[in-house]
Amino acid sequence: MAYDPPPHYHLGGPSDPQPPQSVPPSYSPLQPQQPYAEGYGPPPMTAQPSAPAPGVPAQPAFGTQPLLQPPPAAPRKSPAVILFATLMAVGLAAAAVSIALWLKANGDLEDVEARVDDRDKQILQLQDDLEAAEAQVAELEGPAAEAETLRACIDDLNEYYSTPEGSDEEAAALEALDVSCDGLIF
């Protein structure tokens, strides 16, 4: 039994390169030479020839080779699904930005509140220091006024002792001495 080899086989020498196969080899269905065992028939066909899908060239169907079918086309997505997905992505980005801004503002608010608390403490400390200083001034005002009165009395005494006796200047100095030293000497 002789048959012609298919055109995609290369029967050249071992050094000749073989061209790549572009189509799988096609075989003709052969009937088995041996009879089937009793009760067993020929194997069932796995693929039945059918009309090819539009745009797909017709292929021969053989019992040993399944038919090649194009993959099922994915259902087209509705524009509403695309719009909804886009809106979800924009919403997610907006939520991320608002959370970031809120966290930043919350941190700034805490910083400002801490600074305000520090300033309030400083103001309270300064007010306490001012009250203490005013109390010290009040304590020193009495002795300072007494010292000033005493100084005026001493000046008038010096003036009185520097004037000649029995003069009008001595009488004026004595009157000034009575006013400035009232309660201190007399």
Secondary structure as GFF3:
##gff-version 3
##sequence-region A 1 186
A	DSSP	alpha_helix	79	162	.	.	.	ID=ss1
A	DSSP	alpha_helix	168	180	.	.	.	ID=ss2
###
